[in-house]
Amino acid sequence: MHITIKPLVWSISTGWKALEDLYNVVPGELNVVTGVLNSGKTEWIDALLCNLNRSVGWKFALCSLTTLKNIINVII
């Protein structure tokens, strides 16, 4: 019999207790957020980045072209 012991993975809470059992942020891991138009993907990512900044001090640069497009439409 061969037993494999997986190493512990260091992860960071999203800041939402209801989500902790389902998802945590793992440094170096790629995550893709998908969904239908106007379902709140960008807002969710924005809130997640704010939570991570508050909890562990991570800094982010974010470019959301859909948000920029909406701002331009409001200005025009």
ZABA-140577 format. One line per field, with one value per residue (C-alpha): residue number from 1; x, y, z. Coordinates in pm, 1 decimal, always signed. Example, Ala and Ser with C-alpha at 12.3 -4.5 7.8 and 13.67 -1.06 7.14 Angstrom:
nr = c(1; 2) .
x = c(+1230.0; +1367.0) .
y = c(-450.0; -106.0) .
z = c(+780.0; +714.0) .
***
This chain:
nr = c(1; 2; 3; 4; 5; 6; 7; 8; 9; 10; 11; 12; 13; 14; 15; 16; 17; 18; 19; 20; 21; 22; 23; 24; 25; 26; 27; 28; 29; 30; 31; 32; 33; 34; 35; 36; 37; 38; 39; 40; 41; 42; 43; 44; 45; 46; 47; 48; 49; 50; 51; 52; 53; 54; 55; 56; 57; 58; 59; 60; 61; 62; 63; 64; 65; 66; 67; 68; 69; 70; 71; 72; 73; 74; 75; 76) .
x = c(+0.0; +128.5; +16.7; +71.4; +70.4; -18.1; +167.7; -35.2; -132.4; -101.0; -420.4; -582.9; -946.7; -1155.5; -1299.0; -1645.0; -1714.9; -1989.2; -1729.5; -1445.2; -1537.5; -1561.5; -1277.5; -963.2; -695.0; -375.8; -70.2; +58.5; -268.3; -457.7; -831.3; -1073.6; -1402.2; -1668.2; -2036.3; -2302.6; -2297.8; -2381.4; -2372.6; -2133.1; -1799.2; -1602.7; -1767.5; -1691.2; -1325.3; -1299.0; -1439.2; -1208.9; -902.8; -1008.5; -1052.0; -707.6; -552.2; -709.7; -625.6; -270.9; -168.0; -138.4; -129.4; -303.0; -317.7; -643.6; -759.0; -1124.1; -1212.5; -1582.3; -1587.4; -1399.2; -1649.2; -1939.8; -1774.5; -1714.5; -2079.2; -2193.6; -1965.2; -2087.7) .
y = c(+0.0; +346.1; +648.9; +998.2; +1281.5; +1609.6; +1913.4; +2179.3; +2457.9; +2808.9; +2995.8; +3323.8; +3377.8; +3581.4; +3771.5; +3617.8; +3346.2; +3190.6; +3124.0; +2987.9; +2619.1; +2655.5; +2885.3; +3047.5; +3239.2; +3039.1; +3243.9; +3142.3; +2979.1; +3098.9; +3146.0; +3232.3; +3405.0; +3362.4; +3438.2; +3601.6; +3972.8; +4204.5; +3923.7; +4109.0; +3949.1; +4275.2; +4398.7; +4066.1; +4076.2; +4441.9; +4350.0; +4046.1; +4258.9; +4513.6; +4233.6; +4091.6; +4436.6; +4486.2; +4140.2; +4082.5; +4414.5; +4293.5; +4564.8; +4529.8; +4697.7; +4630.0; +4713.2; +4645.1; +4744.3; +4676.6; +4922.4; +5178.3; +5130.1; +5193.9; +5511.3; +5637.9; +5569.4; +5774.3; +6064.8; +6065.4) .
z = c(+0.0; -92.2; +107.3; -28.1; +219.2; +57.8; +189.4; +361.8; +127.0; +264.2; +182.7; +271.4; +355.2; +113.9; +407.8; +368.5; +626.6; +411.1; +139.6; +356.4; +319.9; -59.0; -159.1; -22.1; -208.4; -267.0; -369.8; -712.6; -812.9; -1122.0; -1079.2; -1356.6; -1274.9; -1540.9; -1571.6; -1780.4; -1856.0; -1564.8; -1307.8; -1074.5; -1163.8; -1163.4; -843.5; -672.8; -777.9; -665.6; -322.8; -296.2; -374.0; -110.2; +146.4; +65.3; +92.7; +435.7; +568.9; +438.8; +285.8; -71.5; -336.3; -671.7; -1009.4; -1188.7; -1537.6; -1607.7; -1961.2; -1906.8; -1618.0; -1826.7; -2110.5; -1871.3; -1738.9; -2093.8; -2183.1; -1882.5; -1979.1; -2340.7) .
***
